Structure formats: C-alpha cells, structure tokens
Amino acid sequence: MQGLWTIEFGSNAGVYNSGVIVMRDGKIKGGDASYYYDGSYEEPTLSAPYPLKFKAKFVAKPFLPDAVSVFKTYGKNFTLDLDGTLKDENNAVAVGIPEGMPGMNTGIRLIRRSEAA
C-alpha cells in the first residue's frame, strides 16, 4: 500500500471532496484544499489473493479558518476510522466513520499514482 494516492470522498451529509495522501511505513500524511491528515494504517497480508482488507485511522485538521469538512463541521479536527478493501495493487475503496459523530459516514475511493519515495 506504500505510495502516493489520490483520494475522492463523499459523505452522507452530501459533501464531496478530493485530496492526496502518502502511505509509507504504516503512516499516512496528506490533505485537501482545507485540511491536512496525519495517521496510520495496517498493511494487509499480501500472501492472500486480492481483494485484501485493511484498516486505517487519521486525524484531519483544518489549516484555514472556518474550513468546512465533508461532515459539515466548521474549523474542527476530526478523527476518521477506515475499513477498506485493496482491490488490486493500485485501487482501493474504504468506508470511514468519524469518531464522535453518530450517524455520519464517508465513502472513499483511492488510486495509487506512484510508488513511495
């Protein structure tokens, strides 16, 4: 899973966005137009055939005043827990549940654009 990935995501609040993340050595770094992300992921066991399951967790922190998240929060950090499926070495999907926001969720599509440096 290591590499540079583009991400597209939308929530059940009706907000959509996209961004970029780098996954390397179990860590996630990235962001979008208003938030930056810092977190971790668990590498799936590559001995099994695709699709492979993975888990990730990151904190999204706004860097712009009153930034609106995909959950329609304003200027607040949130932590997102992800359950995902690596469909092949360059494509994955995930469902994210934000901590402390009952009833909210997001769907995420990830495409690996290059290997990790």
N, C-alpha and C positions, 0 to 999 in steps of 0.2 A: 504493500500500500504506500510505500515511500514515494514521494514525488510532489510535483506541483499540480494541483487540481483546481478546476473551475467548479463552482457550486451554484445551483439555481434552487431557490426555495420559495415556498408559499405556505401561508398559514390558514387555519380555519377562521381567522379574523379577516380574511380577504385581502391580505397584503402580500406582495411578491417582491423578490429582490434577488440579487446575484452577487457573487464575490469570488475571492481566490483564497485557497489555503495551501500551506505546505505541510506535509506529513513526513516526519523523519524521526527515527529512533524513538517512537512512541509518543512524540509531541506534535501538537497542532499549533500552527501560527498562521494568521491571515486576517482578512477583513473584507469590508464592503465600503460603500460610499460614506457611511456614518459610524460604523462600529469596527473595532478590531477584536480578534479572537485569540484566546490563549487556552490551550487544553491538552488533552492526552487521548490516545487510542490504544486499543489492544489489537495486535496483528492477528489475523486469522491463521489457523493451522493450514499451511499450504500443501499438506500431503493429501488432503481430500480434494475431489474434483469440484469445479465451480457448480453452483454458486456457493460462496463461503460467507459465513456470518461474522460480523464484527461489532464492537461496541466502542463508543467514543463519548467524551464529555468535554465541553469547553465553556468558558465564560466569555460572553460578548459584552464589551464595554464601549459606551459612546465616546467619541472624541469631538463631536460637535454638540453645542448647547441645544437642548430640546430635540435631539435626534429621535425619530420615530422608529420603533422596532417593528418586525413583522407581526408582533402580538399587540400592536397599538399602545405600547408603553412609551413614555417620553423621557429621554435623558437618564434612563436607569440601566444598570447592569442586570444581566440575567444569565443563569446557568442552564445549558441545554444538554440533556442526556439523549444520546443517539443509539438506536438499534438499527444496524444496516446489513445489507447484502452486497457483497462484491460479486457482480455478475460475471466479470472476466477481469483481466489484469488492468484494464483502463476504464471500466464503467461500474458505478455503484449507485445504489439508492438507499435512503435511510428515512426513518421516522424519528422526529425529535419531540421530546416532551420538556417544556420549560419548568424548572423547579419553582414551586410556589404559585403556579398559575393553573388551577384546576380547570379542566375542560379545554385547554389550549393545546395545539399540536402543530407541527410543520412537516411537510414532505420535502425531501431534498434529493436532488439528482447531482451526482459527482462525475466528472470526466477528467481522467489524468491526462495532462498536456505534456509533461516531461518527467524524466527521472529526477530523483533528489540529487542535489549537487554535493 
